[in-house]
Structures are given as C-alpha cells and as structure tokens.
Amino acid sequence: MDILLWRHAEAEIGEPDEGRALTPKGVRQAQKMAQWLERNLPSRCRILVSPTVRTLQTAQALERKFRICPEIAPGATPEALLAAANWPDGKEPVLLVGHQPSFGQAAALLLCGSTQDWTIRKGNIWWIAQRERDGSSDNYLKAVVAPDLVMK
C-alpha cells in the first residue's frame, strides 16, 4: 500500500483557522503539485481531504474526485490519519490532504516506528510505500516533492 501526505499549500493568516484560504503563492504551489500528481498518481488512488478551506482549495487543483474526511482535520492524531487511510490494510493507494503537525508525526511513525515532530513544509508531498521482503513488511520513503522543484 502507498500513502501520500500532501500538506496544504500556503494559506492566509487569520481566524477562524478553518476558513483560511490559499494565498496567490499557495494557489501556484497547489497547481504545480497537482501537475506532478497528475503525472505520477495512480488512477485508482483514493483522495481524502481535511474539511478546511485551504485543504479543499489545495485538493481542487488536482481536479479529481475526493472525499472530505473530518478525521484528518487540524489536531488529528497520527493514528487517526492512518485509520482514515485504512493503513496498512488498504488495497489501493491513498492521498491525504491535510495539516501539520499531524502529517509529520504520521510520517515519523511510519518510517521510524515512533511519533516524532517532523516537519512537512507547506505544499510538499511525502510518498510512503510499504513493501514485503523475506516474509515481513516495512515502509520506505518513495518520494518527497516540493513545489519549487516541480517544472511547469
């Protein structure tokens, strides 16, 4: 199974937190990452999105169907993120569009086996995959992609 963690692009500062929209830079970041995803994301990938304005706008740049998932809203635990993704039992890849610090903590849990405060920068995607070797499974970091590295 593959899980992709796409942190929302740059958003305005303000309140309420759930209503913050993307900045013009954030719109460009989301568009660049959506182009990269369109070239690389499996067609059968499930897409789950936090119910905040900034995550919805980030996901909409991809122009694929997605499901709003309250379980990955700000403040979600890493375990809640993985449960929403049906990790590791799911059969299809899943893309989550959400927030820090939950995403960094989930990445650390998947890659190191313990919750740590790792930083996933705005607009970045971390692609973590699971593989079977010698009768056991392990997780590995397949890709980390940042908007400023994606060519149009």
C-alpha positions as CSV (number, residue, x, y, z in Angstrom):
1,M,0.0,0.0,0.0
2,D,1.1,3.6,-0.7
3,I,0.1,6.6,1.3
4,L,0.8,10.1,0.1
5,L,0.8,13.0,2.6
6,W,0.1,16.4,0.8
7,R,0.3,19.3,3.2
8,H,-1.9,22.1,2.2
9,A,-0.3,25.0,0.2
10,E,0.5,28.4,1.7
11,A,-2.6,30.0,3.3
12,E,-3.6,33.4,4.6
13,I,-3.1,34.2,8.3
14,G,-6.2,34.8,10.3
15,E,-9.2,33.4,12.1
16,P,-11.2,31.3,12.0
17,D,-8.5,28.8,11.3
18,E,-10.8,26.5,9.3
19,G,-11.7,29.4,6.9
20,R,-8.2,30.4,5.9
21,A,-7.9,30.5,2.1
22,L,-4.8,29.9,0.0
23,T,-2.6,32.9,-0.8
24,P,-1.7,33.6,-4.5
25,K,1.6,31.8,-3.8
26,G,-0.4,28.9,-2.3
27,V,-2.6,28.6,-5.4
28,R,0.6,28.4,-7.6
29,Q,2.0,25.8,-5.2
30,A,-1.1,23.7,-5.4
31,Q,-1.2,23.9,-9.2
32,K,2.4,22.8,-9.5
33,M,1.9,19.9,-7.2
34,A,-1.3,18.9,-8.9
35,Q,0.5,18.7,-12.2
36,W,3.2,16.5,-10.7
37,L,0.5,14.3,-9.1
38,E,-1.4,14.0,-12.4
39,R,1.7,12.6,-14.0
40,N,2.6,10.2,-11.1
41,L,-0.5,9.4,-9.1
42,P,-2.2,6.0,-9.8
43,S,-5.7,6.5,-11.3
44,R,-7.3,4.3,-8.7
45,C,-5.9,6.4,-5.8
46,R,-8.4,7.4,-3.1
47,I,-8.2,11.0,-2.1
48,L,-9.2,12.2,1.4
49,V,-9.2,15.8,2.3
50,S,-9.5,17.7,5.6
51,P,-12.6,19.9,5.8
52,T,-10.7,23.3,5.9
53,V,-10.9,25.8,3.1
54,R,-7.1,25.7,2.5
55,T,-7.1,21.9,2.1
56,L,-10.1,21.9,-0.1
57,Q,-8.5,24.5,-2.4
58,T,-5.3,22.6,-2.5
59,A,-7.1,19.3,-3.5
60,Q,-9.3,21.1,-6.0
61,A,-6.2,22.0,-8.0
62,L,-5.8,18.2,-8.8
63,E,-9.3,18.2,-10.5
64,R,-10.1,14.6,-9.3
65,K,-12.9,13.4,-7.1
66,F,-12.1,13.4,-3.4
67,R,-13.9,12.8,-0.1
68,I,-14.0,15.3,2.7
69,C,-12.7,13.5,5.8
70,P,-13.2,15.1,9.2
71,E,-10.9,12.5,10.8
72,I,-7.9,14.3,9.3
73,A,-8.9,17.8,10.3
74,P,-6.4,20.0,12.2
75,G,-5.4,18.4,15.5
76,A,-5.9,14.8,14.3
77,T,-3.6,12.2,15.8
78,P,-1.2,10.3,13.5
79,E,-3.1,7.2,14.4
80,A,-6.4,8.8,13.2
81,L,-4.8,9.7,9.9
82,L,-3.6,6.2,9.3
83,A,-7.0,4.7,10.4
84,A,-8.8,7.1,7.9
85,A,-6.4,5.8,5.2
86,N,-7.0,2.2,6.2
87,W,-3.3,1.8,6.7
88,P,-1.8,-0.8,6.3
89,D,-4.7,-3.0,5.2
90,G,-5.9,-1.0,2.2
91,K,-5.5,-2.4,-1.2
92,E,-5.3,0.9,-3.1
93,P,-3.1,3.9,-2.7
94,V,-4.4,6.9,-0.7
95,L,-3.7,10.6,-0.9
96,L,-4.3,12.6,2.2
97,V,-4.5,16.4,2.0
98,G,-4.1,17.9,5.5
99,H,-2.0,19.6,8.1
100,Q,1.0,19.8,10.4
101,P,1.9,18.6,12.9
102,S,-0.2,15.5,12.3
103,F,1.4,14.8,8.9
104,G,5.0,15.0,10.2
105,Q,4.1,12.8,13.2
106,A,2.4,10.2,10.9
107,A,5.5,10.2,8.6
108,A,7.8,9.6,11.6
109,L,5.5,6.8,12.9
110,L,5.5,5.1,9.5
111,L,9.2,5.4,8.9
112,C,10.7,5.2,12.4
113,G,8.0,3.4,14.4
114,S,7.6,6.2,16.8
115,T,5.8,9.6,16.9
116,Q,8.2,12.4,16.5
117,D,7.7,16.0,15.4
118,W,9.0,16.1,11.8
119,T,8.2,19.0,9.6
120,I,6.5,18.6,6.3
121,R,6.6,22.0,4.5
122,K,3.6,23.7,3.0
123,G,2.6,22.3,-0.4
124,N,5.0,19.3,-0.1
125,I,4.1,15.7,-0.7
126,W,5.7,12.8,1.1
127,W,5.1,9.4,-0.6
128,I,5.5,6.5,1.7
129,A,5.2,2.9,0.4
130,Q,5.0,-0.5,2.0
131,R,6.9,-3.5,0.7
132,E,7.0,-7.2,1.5
133,R,10.5,-8.7,1.8
134,D,11.6,-12.0,3.3
135,G,8.1,-12.6,4.8
136,S,7.9,-9.2,6.6
137,S,6.7,-5.8,5.6
138,D,8.4,-2.5,6.0
139,N,7.8,1.1,5.0
140,Y,10.1,3.3,2.9
141,L,10.1,6.8,1.7
142,K,9.4,6.7,-2.1
143,A,9.5,10.4,-2.8
144,V,9.5,13.9,-1.2
145,V,8.4,16.6,-3.7
146,A,8.3,20.3,-3.1
147,P,6.5,22.9,-5.3
148,D,9.7,24.8,-6.1
149,L,11.2,21.6,-7.6
150,V,8.3,21.0,-10.0
151,M,8.8,22.3,-13.5
152,K,5.7,23.5,-15.4
